[in-house]
Amino acid sequence: MKQKRFSPILIVAIVAILGGIGFWGLKTQTQGWKLYKNDTYHYSIRYPNNAFVFAPDLDERNLLEKGKLSENNLQTVQFRKNNNDTSSVILNSNIDKTSLLFNISVIKNPKNLPAKDLLISQCEQWKKEGDPCPDTKYEEYKMPDGTNAVISTVKVNSNLTSQYFYYPENGFIITIAFGSGDQNTQDQVIKSFKKIK
């Protein structure tokens, strides 16, 4: 009895079609999302269509420059689900926490430490000051431009973990801090991050 076999051309065609569907699915996950471009620190990122961008106003930037809030924070931009939440971006004690999707901060890194080293040294500083260092896992993340970024997962308590993304630049690090939320959305936001000129 003669056994039927798939021809190599048919197998290649099936693999190409399935691969194309997978690539198209990945590409379309952020299709229709808004694009945020930051010309000061030269990056762009995509974020969900239902989100709103809140950037510091001049008074908040002046507070930062005077060192009254954080001497290491150069800029903070927040992405929220609620356009009616107009509470302060930086002085954010009144922010509706369920409204916050993520924020992007630019933090000074004058020694140009790799992201993981900067995070570990920050944790050591907290310990010296008597603050606990949260249980954190670090994962290297190779960017398309070849830069080694870091994704950290911080166990805040038994019920809550937060995810952070760190992209090192000359003299500073761009960080994305996510609130609780959909892991797939967080992954797509990170994958959409790009350096621009």
SEDREN-594879 format. One record per residue (C-alpha): residue number from 1; residue in three letters; x, y, z. Coordinates in nm, 2 decimals, padded with zeros to 4 digits. Example, Ala and Ser with C-alpha at 12.3 -4.5 7.8 and 13.67 -1.06 7.14 Angstrom:
// SEDREN-594879
k_r_x_y_z
1_ALA_01.23_-00.45_00.78;
2_SER_01.37_-00.11_00.71;
***
This chain:
// SEDREN-594879
k_r_x_y_z
1_MET_00.00_00.00_00.00;
2_LYS_00.13_00.34_-00.10;
3_GLN_00.17_00.59_00.19;
4_LYS_00.07_00.95_00.12;
5_ARG_00.32_01.22_00.23;
6_PHE_00.31_01.60_00.24;
7_SER_00.52_01.76_-00.03;
8_PRO_00.80_01.99_00.10;
9_ILE_00.64_02.28_-00.09;
10_LEU_00.31_02.23_00.09;
11_ILE_00.49_02.22_00.43;
12_VAL_00.69_02.54_00.35;
13_ALA_00.36_02.71_00.24;
14_ILE_00.18_02.61_00.57;
15_VAL_00.47_02.73_00.78;
16_ALA_00.49_03.06_00.60;
17_ILE_00.12_03.12_00.64;
18_LEU_00.12_03.04_01.01;
19_GLY_00.43_03.25_01.07;
20_GLY_00.27_03.54_00.88;
21_ILE_-00.04_03.51_01.09;
22_GLY_00.17_03.51_01.41;
23_PHE_00.36_03.82_01.30;
24_TRP_00.05_04.00_01.19;
25_GLY_-00.11_03.93_01.52;
26_LEU_00.18_04.07_01.71;
27_LYS_00.19_04.38_01.48;
28_THR_-00.18_04.45_01.52;
29_GLN_-00.18_04.43_01.90;
30_THR_-00.08_04.80_01.91;
31_GLN_-00.25_04.89_01.59;
32_GLY_-00.47_05.19_01.66;
33_TRP_-00.28_05.28_01.97;
34_LYS_-00.17_05.64_02.02;
35_LEU_00.19_05.74_01.98;
36_TYR_00.37_05.95_02.25;
37_LYS_00.69_06.12_02.14;
38_ASN_00.93_06.28_02.39;
39_ASP_01.16_06.53_02.20;
40_THR_01.35_06.62_02.52;
41_TYR_01.48_06.27_02.60;
42_HIS_01.44_06.13_02.24;
43_TYR_01.20_05.83_02.28;
44_SER_00.86_05.73_02.16;
45_ILE_00.61_05.48_02.30;
46_ARG_00.27_05.35_02.20;
47_TYR_-00.02_05.34_02.45;
48_PRO_-00.38_05.23_02.45;
49_ASN_-00.63_05.45_02.27;
50_ASN_-00.84_05.48_02.59;
51_ALA_-00.55_05.64_02.78;
52_PHE_-00.47_06.00_02.85;
53_VAL_-00.13_06.16_02.89;
54_PHE_-00.05_06.39_03.19;
55_ALA_00.28_06.57_03.20;
56_PRO_00.41_06.80_03.47;
57_ASP_00.31_07.16_03.45;
58_LEU_00.57_07.44_03.50;
59_ASP_00.51_07.47_03.88;
60_GLU_00.59_07.10_03.93;
61_ARG_00.90_07.12_03.71;
62_ASN_01.02_07.42_03.92;
63_LEU_00.97_07.22_04.24;
64_LEU_01.18_06.94_04.08;
65_GLU_01.45_07.19_03.98;
66_LYS_01.46_07.33_04.33;
67_GLY_01.52_06.98_04.47;
68_LYS_01.21_06.98_04.68;
69_LEU_01.08_06.65_04.55;
70_SER_01.34_06.42_04.40;
71_GLU_01.68_06.54_04.31;
72_ASN_01.73_06.25_04.07;
73_ASN_01.40_06.28_03.88;
74_LEU_01.44_06.48_03.56;
75_GLN_01.09_06.43_03.42;
76_THR_00.77_06.23_03.48;
77_VAL_00.48_06.16_03.24;
78_GLN_00.18_05.96_03.34;
79_PHE_-00.06_05.76_03.13;
80_ARG_-00.41_05.73_03.28;
81_LYS_-00.74_05.57_03.20;
82_ASN_-00.94_05.86_03.34;
83_ASN_-00.93_06.20_03.17;
84_ASN_-01.13_06.35_03.46;
85_ASP_-00.85_06.28_03.71;
86_THR_-00.66_06.61_03.70;
87_SER_-00.46_06.56_04.03;
88_SER_-00.10_06.65_04.02;
89_VAL_00.13_06.43_03.82;
90_ILE_00.43_06.44_04.06;
91_LEU_00.26_06.53_04.38;
92_ASN_00.04_06.23_04.32;
93_SER_-00.11_06.14_04.66;
94_ASN_-00.46_06.22_04.53;
95_ILE_-00.44_06.02_04.20;
96_ASP_-00.71_05.76_04.15;
97_LYS_-00.48_05.46_04.16;
98_THR_-00.72_05.26_03.94;
99_SER_-00.68_05.53_03.68;
100_LEU_-00.30_05.50_03.65;
101_LEU_-00.18_05.27_03.37;
102_PHE_00.19_05.35_03.39;
103_ASN_00.43_05.64_03.42;
104_ILE_00.76_05.72_03.25;
105_SER_01.03_05.89_03.45;
106_VAL_01.37_06.01_03.35;
107_ILE_01.62_05.96_03.63;
108_LYS_01.97_06.09_03.66;
109_ASN_02.25_05.84_03.62;
110_PRO_02.57_06.05_03.63;
111_LYS_02.80_05.75_03.66;
112_ASN_02.64_05.58_03.36;
113_LEU_02.59_05.26_03.56;
114_PRO_02.41_04.97_03.38;
115_ALA_02.05_04.97_03.47;
116_LYS_02.07_04.66_03.70;
117_ASP_02.37_04.80_03.88;
118_LEU_02.19_05.13_03.94;
119_LEU_01.89_04.95_04.08;
120_ILE_02.11_04.74_04.31;
121_SER_02.30_05.05_04.44;
122_GLN_01.97_05.23_04.49;
123_CYS_01.84_04.93_04.70;
124_GLU_02.16_04.94_04.90;
125_GLN_02.11_05.31_04.97;
126_TRP_01.76_05.24_05.09;
127_LYS_01.89_04.97_05.33;
128_LYS_02.15_05.22_05.47;
129_GLU_01.86_05.47_05.53;
130_GLY_01.66_05.20_05.71;
131_ASP_01.41_05.14_05.44;
132_PRO_01.34_04.78_05.33;
133_CYS_01.44_04.68_04.98;
134_PRO_01.15_04.50_04.81;
135_ASP_01.19_04.15_04.68;
136_THR_01.29_04.21_04.32;
137_LYS_01.37_03.99_04.02;
138_TYR_01.58_04.13_03.73;
139_GLU_01.57_04.02_03.37;
140_GLU_01.80_04.15_03.09;
141_TYR_01.60_04.27_02.79;
142_LYS_01.79_04.32_02.46;
143_MET_01.64_04.61_02.27;
144_PRO_01.63_04.62_01.88;
145_ASP_01.90_04.89_01.89;
146_GLY_02.13_04.65_02.08;
147_THR_02.10_04.83_02.42;
148_ASN_02.07_04.61_02.73;
149_ALA_01.76_04.72_02.91;
150_VAL_01.63_04.56_03.23;
151_ILE_01.28_04.45_03.33;
152_SER_01.23_04.41_03.70;
153_THR_00.94_04.25_03.89;
154_VAL_00.89_04.38_04.24;
155_LYS_00.69_04.19_04.49;
156_VAL_00.52_04.47_04.69;
157_ASN_00.32_04.23_04.91;
158_SER_00.17_03.88_04.89;
159_ASN_-00.11_04.00_04.66;
160_LEU_00.07_04.27_04.45;
161_THR_00.36_04.27_04.21;
162_SER_00.47_04.56_03.99;
163_GLN_00.67_04.56_03.67;
164_TYR_00.93_04.81_03.58;
165_PHE_01.13_04.87_03.26;
166_TYR_01.47_05.05_03.26;
167_TYR_01.65_05.18_02.95;
168_PRO_02.00_05.33_03.01;
169_GLU_02.11_05.65_02.83;
170_ASN_02.42_05.87_02.86;
171_GLY_02.37_06.04_03.20;
172_PHE_02.02_05.91_03.27;
173_ILE_01.78_05.61_03.27;
174_ILE_01.43_05.61_03.12;
175_THR_01.20_05.40_03.34;
176_ILE_00.85_05.28_03.29;
177_ALA_00.66_05.19_03.60;
178_PHE_00.34_04.99_03.57;
179_GLY_00.05_04.98_03.82;
180_SER_-00.14_04.67_03.85;
181_GLY_-00.30_04.58_03.52;
182_ASP_-00.30_04.36_03.21;
183_GLN_00.03_04.18_03.16;
184_ASN_-00.02_04.17_02.78;
185_THR_-00.07_04.55_02.76;
186_GLN_00.24_04.60_02.97;
187_ASP_00.44_04.38_02.74;
188_GLN_00.31_04.56_02.43;
189_VAL_00.40_04.90_02.58;
190_ILE_00.75_04.78_02.65;
191_LYS_00.79_04.64_02.30;
192_SER_00.67_04.96_02.15;
193_PHE_00.95_05.17_02.32;
194_LYS_01.19_05.32_02.07;
195_LYS_01.47_05.57_02.07;
196_ILE_01.42_05.86_01.83;
197_LYS_01.65_06.14_01.71;
***
